[in-house]
Amino acid sequence: MADAQGSLMQLKNYINNDWQAPAITLDTQVCHASEGRPLFYQMASDAAQIENAIATAHIAHAVGEWAALSSAERAVAMDAIADAIGKRLEAIAKADAICTGVLLKTTSQVAQICVLAFRAAANLLRNPPVRQPFAGPHGDVIVERLPLGPAAIIAPWNAPSGITCHKLASALAAGCPVIVKPSEWAPQSGQLIAEAVVEAGLPAGVFQLAHGNGATGAALVADSRIAAVSFTGGLQAGRAVAAACARDIKPAQLELGGNNPIVVLEDADIDAAAEGIINGITTLNGQWCRALGRLLVHESVAESLLSAVTARLEEIRLGHALDEASTMGPVVHKGHFELVQQAIAHYEALGGHCLRPTALPELEGYFIAPTLITGLAAEQASEEIFGPVATVHTFSDDAEAIDQANGTPFGLAAYVFGEEQHAWKVARGIRAGNIKINAVSMLNLNPMAPRPAWGLSGLGDEGVVETFEFFRGTRIIGVAGTMEPVHG
Ligand code: NAD
């Protein structure tokens, strides 16, 4: 497989303390998103490799060496992983930029998040959440939080390294043995992260990497020895993961998609809103779970807003992900390119008009100019497209804006532009996990704030503390006896 530098990087699993090639070569190829040329065939673990990984994790949990370490000792290991990832930042960023089409400057920021994820886990372990005992009939009733057991981490391709590291750092910090399955469309950064974890030297079987596609992920999550699953991806696969976990009644953290609104009120700063819309449609080339999906604008400012946005769309430099001059890159692969184009064609067939003044580059990659589609009713545009495409709808008052914002089964992110108090009032009516006022950015409002999801956007809050706690279960122990009933 050609790596980020164009030299050969063998795709390998890390299972049972051993690097080994995945047994299955699939017939699908990963291509250079900016150039369209084939890079390598996707590879998958076979049933024996998956069994080996699960059995190894199961034994590691039963032996309990990792879970038995003190929080402070696990914190040292988290820092060692952060250091080892720090040595690979350039390679991680370049691999993700080549496979996904996301600009190198953005994948470089995401790679930094990998280091920060392990540092955050180390900090948490140095100040772990403490549960106070209850008074019992014969002394204290203690509350313990324990690692659930072997965890499966299933990653998507859009920001593969950052998402993997957040989940991995949280699960390891919680004391769980972990099996990571990277996306088949962007497996290289997962492997570089795996090299860093192995370099840090965890106890045997605590960390494993199993490459593969949806079938590999499905085999992992369906096994009863896997005690917890953290998944980020699309709704269809999310539902399959939820169903598999339901059979074992095991916890599943599901981070799924969205069709996120930007609401522009009549008293908004039009330039700030236009800037936010550009960020919302171009961040990760529109392949961002919190990307702009629906632009909801007060009818009195729609014309001036669209003209400010058009001027900015004309300035976007759609180009090669590794070119520093590019301000936006291509979508990930040919199949996804076709799906996004089909979605645009579908909206045009419904009567939508496309606004897409950005020039296309003369490159063979999967380039789609950011596209705003006017002329559709809000009810006609409820699905996630996961590309640089948003529909535009007008409203005449706050109640209608809130209605439109809540008009999908999703509830991941929303953005409101307007005079601050007015924007707060509208934001409070929106059913979404994360609402930002007067800006659109990939950065969380606070690094320690949770990242929740409502409706079809997911299950189980993400966050430094939240994901750590997701991988732990509670045990209460105390000496039994009769106790006076508590009144009150
Ligand atoms: P996807 O659902 O196609 O794949 C995600 C991962 O799941 C891959 O590793 C894939 O191999 C695996 N998979 C597929 N079917 C599976 C199954 N039945 N069982 C277990 N694993 C399975 O998603 P994608 O195309 O890689 O990513 C894009 C989607 O991810 C978008 O919908 C986007 O909104 C969502 N996403 C959400 C967040 C969030 O934080 N909410 C973040 C990033 C991406």
Boltz pocket constraint, residues with backbone or C-beta under 6 A from the ligand:
constraints:
  - pocket:
      binder: B
      contacts: [[A, 154], [A, 155], [A, 156], [A, 157], [A, 158], [A, 159], [A, 181], [A, 182], [A, 183], [A, 184], [A, 212], [A, 213], [A, 214], [A, 215], [A, 216], [A, 217], [A, 218], [A, 219], [A, 221], [A, 232], [A, 233], [A, 234], [A, 235], [A, 236], [A, 237], [A, 238], [A, 240], [A, 241], [A, 254], [A, 255], [A, 256], [A, 257], [A, 258], [A, 288], [A, 289], [A, 384], [A, 386], [A, 412], [A, 453], [A, 457], [A, 458]]
      max_distance: 6.0
